[in-house]
């Protein structure tokens, strides 16, 4: 009987060691998974920061676009600029005629005033 007890103890010890080895392997796998999760967590945090910065920049761009559009409403449009240029050109084109008319008027008024 003592032989059977020893064999049973050895068998139980082998089973225990096998279970212990399985637990050790399982713990190593769990550690690897935990490391992967922590790495993913870091990447998610970095991505979240980048996304928040991109969102902030996007909101600033929207504000800048609205400001630009408001400034552009205050600026003269192309047709108005062309009209102003044409008016200036007409004034410069008609200046010699006005000067000639003024000289003719002076030539007519001066003799009358000198008499």
Secondary structure, 3 states (H helix, E strand, C coil): CHHHHHHHHHHHHHHHHHHHHHHHHHHHHHHHHHHHHHHHHHHHHHHHHHHHHHHHHHHHHHHHHHHHHHHHHHCCCHHHHHHHHHHHHHHHHHHHHHHHHHHHHHHHHHHHHHC
